[in-house]
Amino acid sequence: MSDAALRFVHVGKSYGSAPACRDVCLEVRRGECFGLTGENGAGKTTLLKCLLDLAEPDAGTIEILGRGHRAPGARAQIAFLPERFTPPYYLSGRDFLRCMLALHRMPYDEAGAVRTLDALELPAAALGRLARTYSKGMTQKLGLAACLLSNKDILILDEPMGGLDPKAHALLKRELRGLRSAGRTVLLTSHALPDIEELCDRMAILHEGRVRFAGTPAELRRAFNASSLEEAFLSCIG
Protein backbone atom coordinates (compact mmCIF):
# COMPACT_ATOMS: atom_id res chain seq x y z
CA MET A 1 0.00 0.00 0.00
CA SER A 2 1.29 3.47 -0.92
CA ASP A 3 1.95 5.83 1.97
CA ALA A 4 0.49 8.72 -0.06
CA ALA A 5 -2.83 10.13 1.11
CA LEU A 6 -2.91 12.66 -1.73
CA ARG A 7 -0.89 12.80 -4.93
CA PHE A 8 -0.83 15.55 -7.56
CA VAL A 9 0.98 14.62 -10.78
CA HIS A 10 1.69 17.36 -13.34
CA VAL A 11 -1.58 19.15 -12.52
CA GLY A 12 -2.38 22.21 -14.58
CA LYS A 13 -5.37 24.54 -14.50
CA SER A 14 -6.05 27.81 -16.33
CA TYR A 15 -8.94 30.24 -16.27
CA GLY A 16 -9.18 31.44 -19.82
CA SER A 17 -5.68 32.52 -20.79
CA ALA A 18 -4.57 32.95 -17.17
CA PRO A 19 -2.74 29.91 -15.71
CA ALA A 20 -3.56 29.24 -12.04
CA CYS A 21 -1.62 25.97 -11.55
CA ARG A 22 1.26 24.84 -13.73
CA ASP A 23 2.70 21.33 -13.73
CA VAL A 24 2.11 20.86 -9.99
CA CYS A 25 3.62 17.68 -8.55
CA LEU A 26 3.07 17.10 -4.82
CA GLU A 27 2.56 14.20 -2.44
CA VAL A 28 0.94 14.38 0.98
CA ARG A 29 1.75 11.32 3.08
CA ARG A 30 -0.70 9.47 5.28
CA GLY A 31 -0.73 10.73 8.84
CA GLU A 32 1.19 13.94 8.25
CA CYS A 33 0.30 17.59 8.56
CA PHE A 34 1.23 19.29 5.30
CA GLY A 35 1.26 23.05 4.83
CA LEU A 36 0.68 24.82 1.53
CA THR A 37 1.70 28.47 1.37
CA GLY A 38 2.26 31.24 -1.13
CA GLU A 39 1.17 34.72 -2.02
CA ASN A 40 -2.44 35.58 -2.81
CA GLY A 41 -3.23 34.23 -6.26
CA ALA A 42 -0.43 31.66 -6.17
CA GLY A 43 -2.83 28.80 -6.97
CA LYS A 44 -3.42 27.24 -3.55
CA THR A 45 -7.21 27.37 -3.55
CA THR A 46 -7.39 26.36 -7.21
CA LEU A 47 -5.36 23.26 -6.43
CA LEU A 48 -7.77 22.36 -3.62
CA LYS A 49 -10.76 22.92 -5.91
CA CYS A 50 -9.22 20.51 -8.44
CA LEU A 51 -8.68 17.94 -5.69
CA LEU A 52 -12.30 18.23 -4.57
CA ASP A 53 -13.65 18.13 -8.14
CA LEU A 54 -14.98 21.66 -7.79
CA ALA A 55 -12.81 22.63 -10.77
CA GLU A 56 -11.60 20.44 -13.60
CA PRO A 57 -7.83 20.22 -14.13
CA ASP A 58 -6.66 20.91 -17.67
CA ALA A 59 -3.77 18.50 -17.28
CA GLY A 60 -2.36 15.88 -14.93
CA THR A 61 -3.86 13.46 -12.44
CA ILE A 62 -4.87 13.56 -8.78
CA GLU A 63 -5.11 10.56 -6.46
CA ILE A 64 -6.82 10.23 -3.09
CA LEU A 65 -5.64 7.22 -1.08
CA GLY A 66 -4.50 5.61 -4.33
CA ARG A 67 -7.72 6.24 -6.27
CA GLY A 68 -8.41 8.75 -9.01
CA HIS A 69 -10.07 11.79 -7.47
CA ARG A 70 -13.11 11.45 -9.73
CA ALA A 71 -13.76 7.79 -8.88
CA PRO A 72 -17.07 7.16 -7.07
CA GLY A 73 -16.47 7.47 -3.36
CA ALA A 74 -12.87 8.70 -3.76
CA ARG A 75 -13.57 11.78 -1.65
CA ALA A 76 -15.57 9.90 0.98
CA GLN A 77 -12.68 10.11 3.45
CA ILE A 78 -12.26 13.88 3.13
CA ALA A 79 -13.67 16.69 5.27
CA PHE A 80 -13.20 20.19 3.84
CA LEU A 81 -13.34 23.68 5.30
CA PRO A 82 -13.27 26.44 2.65
CA GLU A 83 -11.51 29.73 3.27
CA ARG A 84 -14.71 31.78 3.13
CA PHE A 85 -16.92 29.46 5.11
CA THR A 86 -20.51 30.64 5.55
CA PRO A 87 -23.12 28.28 6.99
CA PRO A 88 -26.75 28.66 5.87
CA TYR A 89 -28.02 31.68 7.79
CA TYR A 90 -31.36 30.04 8.63
CA LEU A 91 -29.84 27.04 10.45
CA SER A 92 -28.88 26.89 14.08
CA GLY A 93 -25.43 25.62 14.99
CA ARG A 94 -26.98 22.31 16.02
CA ASP A 95 -28.93 21.97 12.77
CA PHE A 96 -25.82 22.73 10.73
CA LEU A 97 -23.78 20.06 12.51
CA ARG A 98 -26.63 17.56 12.12
CA CYS A 99 -26.76 18.23 8.37
CA MET A 100 -23.00 18.00 7.91
CA LEU A 101 -22.72 14.78 9.86
CA ALA A 102 -25.65 13.29 7.95
CA LEU A 103 -23.76 14.04 4.72
CA HIS A 104 -20.75 12.26 6.20
CA ARG A 105 -23.03 9.40 7.26
CA MET A 106 -22.19 10.00 10.88
CA PRO A 107 -24.71 10.15 13.76
CA TYR A 108 -25.10 13.42 15.60
CA ASP A 109 -24.12 13.17 19.25
CA GLU A 110 -24.92 16.19 21.40
CA ALA A 111 -22.29 15.39 24.03
CA GLY A 112 -19.61 14.95 21.36
CA ALA A 113 -20.63 18.22 19.72
CA VAL A 114 -20.42 20.06 23.04
CA ARG A 115 -16.96 18.59 23.75
CA THR A 116 -15.69 19.65 20.33
CA LEU A 117 -17.10 23.15 20.67
CA ASP A 118 -15.55 23.41 24.11
CA ALA A 119 -12.17 22.38 22.69
CA LEU A 120 -12.45 25.37 20.33
CA GLU A 121 -13.90 27.66 23.06
CA LEU A 122 -17.31 28.01 21.43
CA PRO A 123 -20.04 27.99 24.11
CA ALA A 124 -22.50 25.09 23.98
CA ALA A 125 -25.31 27.66 23.94
CA ALA A 126 -24.22 28.53 20.38
CA LEU A 127 -25.75 25.25 19.22
CA GLY A 128 -29.20 26.73 19.71
CA ARG A 129 -28.44 30.07 18.04
CA LEU A 130 -29.02 30.82 14.37
CA ALA A 131 -25.83 30.97 12.30
CA ARG A 132 -26.68 34.51 11.18
CA THR A 133 -26.12 35.72 14.75
CA TYR A 134 -22.56 34.34 14.88
CA SER A 135 -19.46 36.49 14.74
CA LYS A 136 -16.78 35.68 12.17
CA GLY A 137 -14.75 33.79 14.76
CA MET A 138 -17.76 31.79 15.94
CA THR A 139 -18.62 30.90 12.35
CA GLN A 140 -15.07 29.64 11.76
CA LYS A 141 -15.20 27.54 14.92
CA LEU A 142 -18.49 25.97 13.81
CA GLY A 143 -16.97 24.96 10.47
CA LEU A 144 -13.91 23.54 12.20
CA ALA A 145 -16.12 21.61 14.61
CA ALA A 146 -17.97 20.03 11.67
CA CYS A 147 -14.66 18.85 10.21
CA LEU A 148 -13.38 17.51 13.52
CA LEU A 149 -16.64 15.65 14.23
CA SER A 150 -16.67 14.04 10.78
CA ASN A 151 -13.98 11.56 11.86
CA LYS A 152 -12.59 11.52 8.32
CA ASP A 153 -9.09 10.27 7.54
CA ILE A 154 -8.17 13.42 5.60
CA LEU A 155 -8.94 17.03 6.54
CA ILE A 156 -8.50 19.77 3.95
CA LEU A 157 -8.45 23.17 5.67
CA ASP A 158 -8.17 26.37 3.62
CA GLU A 159 -6.83 29.13 5.90
CA PRO A 160 -8.33 27.53 9.04
CA MET A 161 -6.96 30.19 11.41
CA GLY A 162 -8.89 33.02 9.74
CA GLY A 163 -11.00 35.04 12.18
CA LEU A 164 -9.76 33.24 15.28
CA ASP A 165 -8.64 35.16 18.34
CA PRO A 166 -5.27 34.24 19.91
CA LYS A 167 -6.74 31.76 22.39
CA ALA A 168 -8.86 29.98 19.77
CA HIS A 169 -5.82 29.97 17.48
CA ALA A 170 -3.79 28.17 20.14
CA LEU A 171 -6.63 25.74 20.88
CA LEU A 172 -6.99 24.84 17.19
CA LYS A 173 -3.27 24.14 16.95
CA ARG A 174 -3.66 21.76 19.89
CA GLU A 175 -6.49 19.97 18.08
CA LEU A 176 -4.42 19.68 14.89
CA ARG A 177 -1.53 18.16 16.82
CA GLY A 178 -3.98 15.65 18.26
CA LEU A 179 -5.18 14.70 14.77
CA ARG A 180 -1.63 14.09 13.65
CA SER A 181 -0.93 11.97 16.75
CA ALA A 182 -4.05 9.93 15.89
CA GLY A 183 -2.69 9.21 12.42
CA ARG A 184 -5.07 11.44 10.48
CA THR A 185 -3.87 13.48 7.50
CA VAL A 186 -4.19 17.26 7.42
CA LEU A 187 -3.56 19.46 4.38
CA LEU A 188 -3.84 23.12 5.30
CA THR A 189 -3.18 26.35 3.47
CA SER A 190 -1.86 29.28 5.44
CA HIS A 191 -0.15 32.63 5.04
CA ALA A 192 1.15 32.31 8.61
CA LEU A 193 4.60 30.79 8.23
CA PRO A 194 5.14 30.43 12.01
CA ASP A 195 2.06 28.20 12.15
CA ILE A 196 3.38 26.07 9.29
CA GLU A 197 6.76 25.75 10.96
CA GLU A 198 5.19 24.76 14.28
CA LEU A 199 2.54 22.35 13.00
CA CYS A 200 3.60 20.86 9.68
CA ASP A 201 5.82 17.87 9.04
CA ARG A 202 6.36 19.12 5.49
CA MET A 203 5.34 22.08 3.38
CA ALA A 204 5.25 23.40 -0.16
CA ILE A 205 5.49 26.89 -1.61
CA LEU A 206 3.38 27.73 -4.64
CA HIS A 207 4.42 30.78 -6.62
CA GLU A 208 2.77 31.87 -9.85
CA GLY A 209 1.11 28.47 -10.03
CA ARG A 210 4.30 26.43 -9.74
CA VAL A 211 5.85 24.49 -6.85
CA ARG A 212 8.96 26.38 -5.86
CA PHE A 213 9.78 24.21 -2.85
CA ALA A 214 8.57 21.01 -1.19
CA GLY A 215 10.12 19.57 1.95
CA THR A 216 10.39 20.21 5.66
CA PRO A 217 10.48 23.74 7.11
CA ALA A 218 14.03 23.05 8.31
CA GLU A 219 15.06 22.02 4.78
CA LEU A 220 13.64 25.27 3.43
CA ARG A 221 15.72 27.32 5.86
CA ARG A 222 18.85 25.33 5.03
CA ALA A 223 18.25 25.57 1.28
CA PHE A 224 18.42 29.36 1.48
CA ASN A 225 20.77 29.66 4.46
CA ALA A 226 18.09 31.64 6.27
CA SER A 227 17.65 32.21 9.99
CA SER A 228 13.86 32.27 9.74
CA LEU A 229 11.19 30.69 7.59
CA GLU A 230 10.04 34.15 6.49
CA GLU A 231 13.49 34.99 5.12
CA ALA A 232 13.70 31.61 3.39
CA PHE A 233 10.26 32.14 1.84
CA LEU A 234 11.23 35.54 0.45
CA SER A 235 14.42 34.10 -1.04
CA CYS A 236 12.47 31.19 -2.52
CA ILE A 237 9.91 33.33 -4.37
CA GLY A 238 12.41 36.07 -5.19
C-alpha positions as CSV (number, residue, x, y, z in Angstrom):
1,M,0.0,0.0,0.0
2,S,1.3,3.5,-0.9
3,D,2.0,5.8,2.0
4,A,0.5,8.7,-0.1
5,A,-2.8,10.1,1.1
6,L,-2.9,12.7,-1.7
7,R,-0.9,12.8,-4.9
8,F,-0.8,15.5,-7.6
9,V,1.0,14.6,-10.8
10,H,1.7,17.4,-13.3
11,V,-1.6,19.1,-12.5
12,G,-2.4,22.2,-14.6
13,K,-5.4,24.5,-14.5
14,S,-6.1,27.8,-16.3
15,Y,-8.9,30.2,-16.3
16,G,-9.2,31.4,-19.8
17,S,-5.7,32.5,-20.8
18,A,-4.6,32.9,-17.2
19,P,-2.7,29.9,-15.7
20,A,-3.6,29.2,-12.0
21,C,-1.6,26.0,-11.5
22,R,1.3,24.8,-13.7
23,D,2.7,21.3,-13.7
24,V,2.1,20.9,-10.0
25,C,3.6,17.7,-8.6
26,L,3.1,17.1,-4.8
27,E,2.6,14.2,-2.4
28,V,0.9,14.4,1.0
29,R,1.7,11.3,3.1
30,R,-0.7,9.5,5.3
31,G,-0.7,10.7,8.8
32,E,1.2,13.9,8.3
33,C,0.3,17.6,8.6
34,F,1.2,19.3,5.3
35,G,1.3,23.0,4.8
36,L,0.7,24.8,1.5
37,T,1.7,28.5,1.4
38,G,2.3,31.2,-1.1
39,E,1.2,34.7,-2.0
40,N,-2.4,35.6,-2.8
41,G,-3.2,34.2,-6.3
42,A,-0.4,31.7,-6.2
43,G,-2.8,28.8,-7.0
44,K,-3.4,27.2,-3.6
45,T,-7.2,27.4,-3.5
46,T,-7.4,26.4,-7.2
47,L,-5.4,23.3,-6.4
48,L,-7.8,22.4,-3.6
49,K,-10.8,22.9,-5.9
50,C,-9.2,20.5,-8.4
51,L,-8.7,17.9,-5.7
52,L,-12.3,18.2,-4.6
53,D,-13.6,18.1,-8.1
54,L,-15.0,21.7,-7.8
55,A,-12.8,22.6,-10.8
56,E,-11.6,20.4,-13.6
57,P,-7.8,20.2,-14.1
58,D,-6.7,20.9,-17.7
59,A,-3.8,18.5,-17.3
60,G,-2.4,15.9,-14.9
61,T,-3.9,13.5,-12.4
62,I,-4.9,13.6,-8.8
63,E,-5.1,10.6,-6.5
64,I,-6.8,10.2,-3.1
65,L,-5.6,7.2,-1.1
66,G,-4.5,5.6,-4.3
67,R,-7.7,6.2,-6.3
68,G,-8.4,8.8,-9.0
69,H,-10.1,11.8,-7.5
70,R,-13.1,11.4,-9.7
71,A,-13.8,7.8,-8.9
72,P,-17.1,7.2,-7.1
73,G,-16.5,7.5,-3.4
74,A,-12.9,8.7,-3.8
75,R,-13.6,11.8,-1.7
76,A,-15.6,9.9,1.0
77,Q,-12.7,10.1,3.5
78,I,-12.3,13.9,3.1
79,A,-13.7,16.7,5.3
80,F,-13.2,20.2,3.8
81,L,-13.3,23.7,5.3
82,P,-13.3,26.4,2.6
83,E,-11.5,29.7,3.3
84,R,-14.7,31.8,3.1
85,F,-16.9,29.5,5.1
86,T,-20.5,30.6,5.6
87,P,-23.1,28.3,7.0
88,P,-26.7,28.7,5.9
89,Y,-28.0,31.7,7.8
90,Y,-31.4,30.0,8.6
91,L,-29.8,27.0,10.4
92,S,-28.9,26.9,14.1
93,G,-25.4,25.6,15.0
94,R,-27.0,22.3,16.0
95,D,-28.9,22.0,12.8
96,F,-25.8,22.7,10.7
97,L,-23.8,20.1,12.5
98,R,-26.6,17.6,12.1
99,C,-26.8,18.2,8.4
100,M,-23.0,18.0,7.9
101,L,-22.7,14.8,9.9
102,A,-25.7,13.3,7.9
103,L,-23.8,14.0,4.7
104,H,-20.7,12.3,6.2
105,R,-23.0,9.4,7.3
106,M,-22.2,10.0,10.9
107,P,-24.7,10.1,13.8
108,Y,-25.1,13.4,15.6
109,D,-24.1,13.2,19.2
110,E,-24.9,16.2,21.4
111,A,-22.3,15.4,24.0
112,G,-19.6,15.0,21.4
113,A,-20.6,18.2,19.7
114,V,-20.4,20.1,23.0
115,R,-17.0,18.6,23.8
116,T,-15.7,19.6,20.3
117,L,-17.1,23.2,20.7
118,D,-15.5,23.4,24.1
119,A,-12.2,22.4,22.7
120,L,-12.5,25.4,20.3
121,E,-13.9,27.7,23.1
122,L,-17.3,28.0,21.4
123,P,-20.0,28.0,24.1
124,A,-22.5,25.1,24.0
125,A,-25.3,27.7,23.9
126,A,-24.2,28.5,20.4
127,L,-25.8,25.2,19.2
128,G,-29.2,26.7,19.7
129,R,-28.4,30.1,18.0
130,L,-29.0,30.8,14.4
131,A,-25.8,31.0,12.3
132,R,-26.7,34.5,11.2
133,T,-26.1,35.7,14.8
134,Y,-22.6,34.3,14.9
135,S,-19.5,36.5,14.7
136,K,-16.8,35.7,12.2
137,G,-14.7,33.8,14.8
138,M,-17.8,31.8,15.9
139,T,-18.6,30.9,12.3
140,Q,-15.1,29.6,11.8
141,K,-15.2,27.5,14.9
142,L,-18.5,26.0,13.8
143,G,-17.0,25.0,10.5
144,L,-13.9,23.5,12.2
145,A,-16.1,21.6,14.6
146,A,-18.0,20.0,11.7
147,C,-14.7,18.9,10.2
148,L,-13.4,17.5,13.5
149,L,-16.6,15.7,14.2
150,S,-16.7,14.0,10.8
151,N,-14.0,11.6,11.9
152,K,-12.6,11.5,8.3
153,D,-9.1,10.3,7.5
154,I,-8.2,13.4,5.6
155,L,-8.9,17.0,6.5
156,I,-8.5,19.8,3.9
157,L,-8.5,23.2,5.7
158,D,-8.2,26.4,3.6
159,E,-6.8,29.1,5.9
160,P,-8.3,27.5,9.0
161,M,-7.0,30.2,11.4
162,G,-8.9,33.0,9.7
163,G,-11.0,35.0,12.2
164,L,-9.8,33.2,15.3
165,D,-8.6,35.2,18.3
166,P,-5.3,34.2,19.9
167,K,-6.7,31.8,22.4
168,A,-8.9,30.0,19.8
169,H,-5.8,30.0,17.5
170,A,-3.8,28.2,20.1
171,L,-6.6,25.7,20.9
172,L,-7.0,24.8,17.2
173,K,-3.3,24.1,17.0
174,R,-3.7,21.8,19.9
175,E,-6.5,20.0,18.1
176,L,-4.4,19.7,14.9
177,R,-1.5,18.2,16.8
178,G,-4.0,15.7,18.3
179,L,-5.2,14.7,14.8
180,R,-1.6,14.1,13.6
181,S,-0.9,12.0,16.7
182,A,-4.1,9.9,15.9
183,G,-2.7,9.2,12.4
184,R,-5.1,11.4,10.5
185,T,-3.9,13.5,7.5
186,V,-4.2,17.3,7.4
187,L,-3.6,19.5,4.4
188,L,-3.8,23.1,5.3
189,T,-3.2,26.3,3.5
190,S,-1.9,29.3,5.4
191,H,-0.1,32.6,5.0
192,A,1.1,32.3,8.6
193,L,4.6,30.8,8.2
194,P,5.1,30.4,12.0
195,D,2.1,28.2,12.1
196,I,3.4,26.1,9.3
197,E,6.8,25.7,11.0
198,E,5.2,24.8,14.3
199,L,2.5,22.4,13.0
200,C,3.6,20.9,9.7
201,D,5.8,17.9,9.0
202,R,6.4,19.1,5.5
203,M,5.3,22.1,3.4
204,A,5.2,23.4,-0.2
205,I,5.5,26.9,-1.6
206,L,3.4,27.7,-4.6
207,H,4.4,30.8,-6.6
208,E,2.8,31.9,-9.8
209,G,1.1,28.5,-10.0
210,R,4.3,26.4,-9.7
211,V,5.8,24.5,-6.9
212,R,9.0,26.4,-5.9
213,F,9.8,24.2,-2.9
214,A,8.6,21.0,-1.2
215,G,10.1,19.6,2.0
216,T,10.4,20.2,5.7
217,P,10.5,23.7,7.1
218,A,14.0,23.0,8.3
219,E,15.1,22.0,4.8
220,L,13.6,25.3,3.4
221,R,15.7,27.3,5.9
222,R,18.8,25.3,5.0
223,A,18.3,25.6,1.3
224,F,18.4,29.4,1.5
225,N,20.8,29.7,4.5
226,A,18.1,31.6,6.3
227,S,17.6,32.2,10.0
228,S,13.9,32.3,9.7
229,L,11.2,30.7,7.6
230,E,10.0,34.2,6.5
231,E,13.5,35.0,5.1
232,A,13.7,31.6,3.4
233,F,10.3,32.1,1.8
234,L,11.2,35.5,0.5
235,S,14.4,34.1,-1.0
236,C,12.5,31.2,-2.5
237,I,9.9,33.3,-4.4
238,G,12.4,36.1,-5.2
